[in-house]
Amino acid sequence: MTINYPSRRSALHLGALPLLGIDLPTVLAGNESGKPRKAKACIFIFLWGGPAQQDTLDPKPDASVEYRGEFSTIQTALPGVRVCEHLPGIASRLDKVCMIRSMTHSDVNHTTAPHLLLTGHPIINVSQPLREDFPGMSSVLARLGRGASSALPPAINLMPHSPDKAPRFVESTHGQGSGWLGPVWQPMRIDADPSSPGYSIGEITPAIELAGGRMAQRAGLVHDLERSISNMSADAMAQGRHHEQAMRLLSNRKAAEAFDLSREPMAVRERYGMNIHGQAVLQARRLVEAGVPLITVYWQNDGITNVSVYWDTHQRNFIDLKNRLCPPADKALCALLDDLEARGMLDETLVVWSGEMGRTPRVGQSVPGGAGAGRDGRDHWAKVFSCIVAGGGFRKGHVYGSSDRYAAEPSTSPVPPADLVATLYHQMGVDPHSVITDRLGREVPLVHGEILKGLLN
């Protein structure tokens, strides 16, 4: 349902409704029947850097070797559908997820393309500061009051450091925060490595651009936590909200236990993988169980190589996909899906597994706007890429869209990121066409995309 607004002056504004005591989720629910929303939470696993579509989910075994690459393919749980040999777990569970092979856009910049996937909007000015971004889904849901009854924050970004503190380009990624909604709705960011013995929420920090000065010292445990939380804004409301958030975290045993991975049986932890990514995904599952509506898990710079970091395989594409990237990603996603299903949570939890773009069709191919490619690498490519969506009312065992013979462009059912974001909002019970008022008083839709009804049950 799209809400009809009688005029621009009399339209309902997201920013004003809470002051009037109106229940925003009810007003914005995209379901006229009043049925509960399909999804209560979302875990977005962001494979920052851009996985090669033809070397992961959309192989082209009949293409010549310079296009198909070095890997073989394996049969999946769906007859006639094959994926890369290094994703055996996903292959055996493809009947439980929806795979999209026709994602498409035109932005080949690693820092701005994520804005499309996380907000549904393109960047207007590539040099704009993060505070000028359109608000990400996590911040919008927080603004709508999702998770307000939990001691935990309504949105959390897991952005773990590698043990050697390798540089993290993902910190400058657009779309990850509250943008012009303001710092009061900024997702909590956790930098700590969840695979380390000393993992602690004491390393929680705000987004890098918002940091500035230390919050005033307070007594007891609050003081200990706030020493590691930067003052997110001079605005008293923002400061007060984050102080209240810290108080709730420290005074609520259930909230604190959500961060205690030692409470998980070792066998469970090992199923996710005893590495940074695997334990971050496990942490996300525990946060959903504790009542956090949206968690974004960002792939870390593991510091193993200085020529091909994240999924940005300009060189060593096949070496790194085989040894460093596919195995932990495959293992963690499969453990998450299995756990959510076993706990009866998958139908109410959206899981998104995607990067911000794909890689060039031909090995060694360089493109304008990219960063070049070595003889064994692939450059940036946004014309087509693949992703997985599971749970939360999405169809199971469904492959949506396709690419051409070289995985270069969509051949059927192209899916711009705005359509995916609109569909995620819809499944979370929010009308994606509702308007939100920006700082200049202009009304803009949450997203301009259309709901992909063909992906839904």
C-alpha positions as CSV (number, residue, x, y, z in Angstrom):
1,M,0.0,0.0,0.0
2,T,1.3,3.5,-0.9
3,I,0.0,6.2,1.4
4,N,-1.8,9.0,-0.5
5,Y,-0.9,12.4,0.7
6,P,-3.5,15.2,0.1
7,S,-0.9,17.9,-0.4
8,R,2.8,18.6,0.2
9,R,1.9,20.9,3.1
10,S,-0.5,18.5,4.7
11,A,1.5,15.4,4.1
12,L,2.6,13.2,7.0
13,H,6.3,13.6,7.8
14,L,8.3,10.8,9.3
15,G,10.2,13.3,11.4
16,A,7.1,14.8,13.0
17,L,4.9,11.8,13.7
18,P,6.6,10.7,16.9
19,L,6.0,14.1,18.4
20,L,2.3,13.5,17.7
21,G,2.3,10.1,19.4
22,I,1.6,8.2,16.2
23,D,2.8,4.7,15.9
24,L,5.1,4.9,12.8
25,P,5.4,1.2,12.0
26,T,1.6,1.0,11.9
27,V,1.3,4.1,9.7
28,L,4.0,2.9,7.3
29,A,3.0,-0.7,7.2
30,G,2.8,-1.8,3.5
31,N,0.0,-4.2,4.3
32,E,-3.6,-3.1,4.2
33,S,-4.8,-6.3,5.9
34,G,-3.1,-5.4,9.1
35,K,-1.1,-8.7,9.1
36,P,2.2,-8.7,11.0
37,R,5.2,-7.9,8.9
38,K,7.1,-10.9,7.4
39,A,10.5,-10.0,8.9
40,K,11.3,-8.8,12.4
41,A,15.0,-8.5,11.8
42,C,17.6,-8.4,9.0
43,I,21.2,-9.5,8.9
44,F,23.0,-7.9,6.0
45,I,26.3,-9.6,5.3
46,F,28.2,-7.1,3.2
47,L,31.0,-8.6,1.1
48,W,32.8,-5.3,0.6
49,G,35.0,-5.2,-2.4
50,G,32.8,-6.9,-5.0
51,P,32.9,-10.7,-5.4
52,A,33.4,-12.0,-8.9
53,Q,30.0,-13.2,-10.0
54,Q,31.3,-15.7,-12.5
55,D,33.7,-17.2,-9.9
56,T,31.0,-17.5,-7.2
57,L,27.3,-17.7,-7.8
58,D,27.0,-17.3,-11.6
59,P,29.7,-19.4,-13.3
60,K,29.9,-19.6,-17.1
61,P,31.4,-23.1,-17.7
62,D,30.8,-22.9,-21.5
63,A,32.6,-19.7,-22.0
64,S,36.3,-19.6,-23.1
65,V,38.8,-19.7,-20.3
66,E,39.6,-16.0,-20.3
67,Y,36.0,-15.4,-19.3
68,R,35.0,-18.5,-17.2
69,G,38.3,-18.4,-15.2
70,E,40.1,-21.3,-13.5
71,F,37.4,-22.8,-11.3
72,S,35.1,-25.8,-11.9
73,T,31.5,-25.8,-11.0
74,I,29.3,-28.1,-8.9
75,Q,25.7,-29.1,-9.0
76,T,23.4,-27.4,-6.4
77,A,20.3,-28.6,-4.6
78,L,18.4,-27.1,-7.6
79,P,18.5,-29.3,-10.7
80,G,20.4,-27.7,-13.5
81,V,21.8,-24.8,-11.3
82,R,25.5,-24.8,-10.7
83,V,27.8,-22.6,-8.6
84,C,31.6,-22.3,-8.0
85,E,33.3,-25.4,-6.7
86,H,34.5,-23.4,-3.7
87,L,31.0,-22.8,-2.4
88,P,29.9,-26.3,-1.5
89,G,27.8,-25.3,1.5
90,I,25.8,-22.8,-0.5
91,A,25.4,-25.3,-3.3
92,S,23.8,-27.8,-0.9
93,R,21.4,-25.2,0.6
94,L,20.3,-23.4,-2.6
95,D,16.9,-24.9,-2.1
96,K,16.5,-22.8,1.0
97,V,17.4,-19.3,-0.4
98,C,16.6,-16.9,-3.2
99,M,19.5,-16.2,-5.5
100,I,19.5,-13.1,-7.7
101,R,21.8,-13.2,-10.7
102,S,20.8,-9.9,-12.3
103,M,21.7,-7.1,-9.9
104,T,22.8,-4.1,-11.8
105,H,23.9,-0.5,-11.5
106,S,26.6,1.8,-12.9
107,D,28.8,2.9,-9.9
108,V,32.2,1.2,-9.9
109,N,33.5,3.2,-6.9
110,H,34.0,1.1,-3.7
111,T,33.1,3.9,-1.3
112,T,30.0,5.2,-3.1
113,A,28.5,2.0,-4.6
114,P,27.5,0.7,-1.2
115,H,25.3,3.7,-0.8
116,L,23.0,2.1,-3.5
117,L,22.8,-1.2,-1.7
118,L,22.4,0.2,1.8
119,T,20.0,3.1,1.1
120,G,18.5,2.5,-2.3
121,H,19.7,5.9,-3.5
122,P,22.7,7.0,-5.6
123,I,25.3,9.4,-4.4
124,I,24.7,12.9,-5.8
125,N,28.2,14.2,-5.1
126,V,31.0,11.7,-4.9
127,S,33.0,13.8,-2.6
128,Q,30.2,14.5,-0.1
129,P,30.9,13.7,3.6
130,L,29.1,10.8,5.2
131,R,26.8,13.1,7.1
132,E,25.2,14.1,3.8
133,D,24.3,10.6,2.8
134,F,20.7,9.4,2.5
135,P,20.0,7.5,5.7
136,G,20.7,3.8,5.6
137,M,18.0,1.2,6.2
138,S,19.3,0.5,9.7
139,S,18.9,4.2,10.7
140,V,15.5,4.5,9.2
141,L,14.3,1.5,11.1
142,A,15.8,2.9,14.2
143,R,13.9,6.2,13.6
144,L,10.7,4.2,13.2
145,G,11.1,2.8,16.7
146,R,12.2,-0.7,15.8
147,G,14.0,-2.3,18.7
148,A,13.0,0.5,21.1
149,S,11.9,-2.0,23.8
150,S,15.4,-3.7,23.8
151,A,18.3,-2.7,26.0
152,L,20.4,-3.1,22.9
153,P,20.6,-0.4,20.2
154,P,18.2,-0.8,17.3
155,A,21.0,-1.0,14.7
156,I,24.5,-2.3,14.9
157,N,27.4,-2.3,12.4
158,L,30.0,-5.0,12.9
159,M,33.2,-3.7,11.4
160,P,35.9,-5.8,13.0
161,H,39.6,-4.9,12.9
162,S,42.1,-7.6,11.9
163,P,44.6,-8.6,14.6
164,D,47.3,-6.4,13.0
165,K,44.9,-3.4,12.6
166,A,45.2,-3.4,8.8
167,P,43.8,-0.2,7.1
168,R,40.1,-0.4,6.8
169,F,38.8,1.4,3.7
170,V,35.3,0.3,4.6
171,E,35.3,3.1,7.2
172,S,34.8,5.6,4.4
173,T,31.9,3.6,2.9
174,H,28.9,5.7,2.1
175,G,25.4,4.6,3.2
176,Q,26.5,2.8,6.4
177,G,25.1,5.4,8.8
178,S,22.3,7.8,9.6
179,G,23.4,10.5,7.1
180,W,21.3,13.6,7.3
181,L,19.0,12.1,9.9
182,G,21.7,13.1,12.3
183,P,24.0,11.3,14.8
184,V,21.2,10.4,17.2
185,W,20.2,7.6,14.8
186,Q,23.7,6.5,14.0
187,P,24.1,2.7,14.2
188,M,26.4,1.5,17.0
189,R,29.7,0.3,15.5
190,I,31.7,-2.5,17.0
191,D,35.3,-2.6,15.9
192,A,36.5,-5.5,18.1
193,D,37.6,-8.8,16.6
194,P,34.9,-11.3,17.8
195,S,37.4,-14.2,17.2
196,S,39.9,-12.8,19.7
197,P,40.1,-14.2,23.3
198,G,39.7,-10.6,24.6
199,Y,36.6,-9.8,22.6
200,S,34.6,-7.1,24.5
201,I,32.0,-4.5,23.7
202,G,34.3,-2.0,25.4
203,E,35.6,-1.3,21.9
204,I,32.3,0.1,20.6
205,T,32.9,3.4,18.7
206,P,30.8,5.7,16.5
207,A,31.4,6.1,12.8
208,I,34.9,7.6,12.2
209,E,33.6,10.9,10.8
210,L,31.4,11.5,13.9
211,A,34.2,11.0,16.4
212,G,35.4,14.1,18.2
213,G,36.4,14.3,21.9
214,R,35.6,12.0,24.7
215,M,32.4,11.9,26.6
216,A,32.6,13.1,30.2
217,Q,33.6,10.6,32.8
218,R,30.9,9.0,34.7
219,A,30.9,6.7,37.7
220,G,31.5,2.9,37.8
221,L,30.9,0.7,34.8
222,V,29.4,3.6,32.8
223,H,32.7,5.4,33.0
224,D,34.6,2.3,31.8
225,L,32.4,1.9,28.7
226,E,32.2,5.6,27.9
227,R,36.0,6.0,27.8
228,S,35.8,4.0,24.5
229,I,32.8,5.9,23.1
230,S,33.6,9.2,21.3
231,N,31.3,12.2,21.7
232,M,29.1,11.7,18.6
233,S,27.8,15.2,18.5
234,A,27.6,18.5,20.3
235,D,23.9,18.1,20.1
236,A,22.6,17.3,23.6
237,M,19.9,15.0,22.3
238,A,22.4,12.8,20.5
239,Q,24.7,12.8,23.4
240,G,22.0,11.9,25.8
241,R,20.6,9.1,23.7
242,H,24.0,7.4,23.5
243,H,24.6,7.8,27.2
244,E,21.2,6.2,27.8
245,Q,22.1,3.4,25.4
246,A,25.3,2.8,27.4
247,M,23.4,2.7,30.6
248,R,20.9,0.2,29.3
249,L,23.7,-2.0,27.9
250,L,25.6,-2.1,31.2
251,S,22.6,-2.6,33.4
252,N,20.9,-5.4,31.4
253,R,22.3,-8.9,31.8
254,K,20.5,-10.2,28.7
255,A,22.0,-7.4,26.6
256,A,25.5,-8.0,28.0
257,E,25.2,-11.8,27.4
258,A,24.4,-11.2,23.7
259,F,28.1,-10.2,23.3
260,D,29.5,-13.1,25.2
261,L,30.3,-15.6,22.5
262,S,31.8,-18.0,25.1
263,R,28.3,-18.9,26.0
264,E,28.0,-20.7,22.6
265,P,29.2,-24.4,22.6
266,M,32.5,-24.7,20.9
267,A,31.0,-27.0,18.3
268,V,28.7,-24.1,17.2
269,R,31.4,-21.6,17.1
270,E,33.5,-23.9,14.9
271,R,30.6,-24.4,12.5
272,Y,30.7,-20.7,11.8
273,G,34.5,-20.7,11.5
274,M,37.0,-19.7,14.2
275,N,37.9,-16.6,12.2
276,I,36.9,-12.9,12.2
277,H,34.1,-13.2,9.7
278,G,32.6,-16.5,11.1
279,Q,32.5,-15.2,14.6
280,A,31.1,-11.8,13.5
281,V,28.2,-13.6,11.7
282,L,27.6,-15.7,14.9
283,Q,27.6,-12.4,16.8
284,A,24.9,-11.1,14.5
285,R,22.7,-14.1,15.1
286,R,23.0,-13.6,18.9
287,L,22.1,-10.0,18.5
288,V,19.0,-10.8,16.5
289,E,18.0,-13.3,19.2
290,A,18.5,-10.5,21.8
291,G,16.2,-8.1,19.9
292,V,18.3,-6.0,17.5
293,P,16.3,-5.5,14.3
294,L,19.2,-4.8,11.9
295,I,22.8,-5.9,12.0
296,T,25.2,-5.3,9.1
297,V,28.3,-7.5,9.1
298,Y,31.1,-5.9,7.0
299,W,33.8,-8.1,5.5
300,Q,37.1,-7.2,7.2
301,N,40.5,-6.4,5.8
302,D,42.2,-9.5,7.1
303,G,45.7,-8.0,6.4
304,I,46.9,-11.2,4.7
305,T,47.8,-9.6,1.4
306,N,48.6,-6.0,0.4
307,V,47.7,-6.6,-3.3
308,S,44.1,-7.9,-3.0
309,V,42.2,-6.9,0.1
310,Y,38.6,-7.6,1.0
311,W,36.8,-9.1,-2.2
312,D,38.6,-6.5,-4.4
313,T,40.6,-9.1,-6.4
314,H,42.5,-7.0,-8.9
315,Q,45.3,-9.6,-8.5
316,R,45.3,-13.1,-7.2
317,N,41.6,-13.5,-8.0
318,F,41.6,-17.2,-8.1
319,I,44.2,-17.7,-5.3
320,D,42.3,-15.5,-2.9
321,L,38.8,-16.7,-3.8
322,K,39.9,-20.3,-3.3
323,N,42.0,-19.9,-0.1
324,R,41.0,-16.7,1.7
325,L,37.5,-15.6,0.7
326,C,35.0,-18.3,-0.4
327,P,35.7,-20.9,2.4
328,P,35.0,-18.6,5.4
329,A,32.1,-16.9,3.6
330,D,30.5,-20.1,2.6
331,K,30.9,-21.7,6.0
332,A,29.6,-18.7,8.0
333,L,26.5,-18.2,5.8
334,C,25.6,-21.8,5.9
335,A,25.9,-22.0,9.7
336,L,23.7,-18.9,10.0
337,L,21.0,-20.3,7.8
338,D,21.1,-23.7,9.6
339,D,20.9,-22.1,13.0
340,L,18.1,-19.7,12.1
341,E,16.1,-22.5,10.6
342,A,16.7,-24.8,13.6
343,R,15.6,-22.1,16.0
344,G,12.5,-21.3,14.1
345,M,13.8,-17.8,13.3
346,L,14.4,-18.0,9.5
347,D,10.9,-17.1,8.5
348,E,11.1,-13.9,10.5
349,T,14.7,-13.0,9.8
350,L,16.0,-11.6,6.5
351,V,19.5,-12.6,5.5
352,V,21.2,-10.7,2.7
353,W,24.6,-11.8,1.3
354,S,25.9,-9.3,-1.2
355,G,28.8,-7.1,-2.3
356,E,28.4,-3.7,-3.9
357,M,29.4,-4.8,-7.4
358,G,30.9,-7.6,-9.4
359,R,34.1,-8.1,-11.4
360,T,35.0,-7.7,-15.1
361,P,33.8,-10.5,-17.5
362,R,37.3,-11.1,-18.8
363,V,40.3,-12.0,-16.6
364,G,42.9,-9.2,-16.8
365,Q,40.4,-6.7,-18.1
366,S,40.7,-3.1,-17.0
367,V,37.9,-0.6,-17.3
368,P,37.5,3.2,-17.0
369,G,36.8,4.2,-13.4
370,G,38.2,0.9,-12.1
371,A,41.6,0.3,-10.6
372,G,43.0,-2.0,-13.3
373,A,43.6,-5.7,-13.2
374,G,46.7,-7.9,-13.2
375,R,46.9,-11.0,-15.4
376,D,45.2,-13.1,-12.7
377,G,42.7,-10.5,-11.6
378,R,39.4,-8.9,-12.4
379,D,38.6,-5.1,-12.3
380,H,35.5,-3.4,-10.9
381,W,32.2,-4.2,-12.8
382,A,28.7,-3.0,-11.8
383,K,26.7,-3.9,-14.9
384,V,25.8,-7.3,-13.4
385,F,26.5,-9.2,-10.1
386,S,24.8,-11.7,-7.9
387,C,23.5,-11.9,-4.4
388,I,21.6,-14.2,-2.0
389,V,18.5,-13.3,0.0
390,A,16.9,-15.8,2.5
391,G,14.2,-15.9,5.1
392,G,11.7,-13.2,5.9
393,G,9.1,-14.2,3.3
394,F,11.4,-14.6,0.3
395,R,10.9,-17.6,-1.9
396,K,13.1,-20.7,-1.3
397,G,14.9,-22.5,-4.0
398,H,14.4,-19.7,-6.5
399,V,16.8,-18.2,-9.0
400,Y,15.8,-14.8,-10.1
401,G,17.1,-13.1,-13.3
402,S,20.1,-14.2,-15.4
403,S,23.2,-12.7,-17.0
404,D,24.5,-13.1,-20.5
405,R,27.0,-15.8,-21.7
406,Y,29.9,-13.8,-20.3
407,A,28.3,-12.6,-17.0
408,A,28.7,-9.1,-18.4
409,E,25.1,-7.8,-18.4
410,P,21.7,-8.9,-17.3
411,S,19.8,-11.0,-19.9
412,T,16.6,-11.2,-18.0
413,S,14.9,-9.4,-15.1
414,P,17.5,-6.7,-14.2
415,V,17.4,-5.7,-10.5
416,P,18.6,-2.2,-9.6
417,P,19.6,-1.9,-5.9
418,A,16.6,0.4,-5.3
419,D,14.2,-2.5,-6.0
420,L,16.0,-4.8,-3.6
421,V,16.0,-2.1,-0.9
422,A,12.3,-1.4,-1.5
423,T,11.5,-5.1,-1.2
424,L,13.5,-5.4,2.1
425,Y,11.6,-2.4,3.5
426,H,8.3,-4.0,2.4
427,Q,9.2,-7.3,4.1
428,M,10.1,-5.4,7.3
429,G,6.6,-3.8,7.3
430,V,7.6,-0.4,6.0
431,D,6.0,1.1,2.9
432,P,9.1,2.0,0.8
433,H,7.2,4.8,-1.0
434,S,6.5,6.7,2.2
435,V,8.1,10.1,2.3
436,I,10.8,11.3,4.7
437,T,11.7,15.0,5.2
438,D,15.3,16.0,4.7
439,R,17.1,18.8,6.5
440,L,16.0,21.3,3.9
441,G,12.3,20.4,4.4
442,R,12.0,18.5,1.1
443,E,9.9,15.4,0.9
444,V,11.6,12.4,-0.6
445,P,10.5,8.8,-0.8
446,L,12.4,6.3,1.4
447,V,13.4,4.7,-1.9
448,H,12.4,5.0,-5.5
449,G,12.5,1.3,-6.2
450,E,9.7,-1.2,-6.8
451,I,8.8,-4.2,-4.7
452,L,10.0,-7.4,-6.4
453,K,6.9,-9.4,-5.8
454,G,8.3,-12.3,-7.9
455,L,10.8,-12.9,-5.1
456,L,8.2,-13.2,-2.4
457,N,6.0,-16.1,-1.1
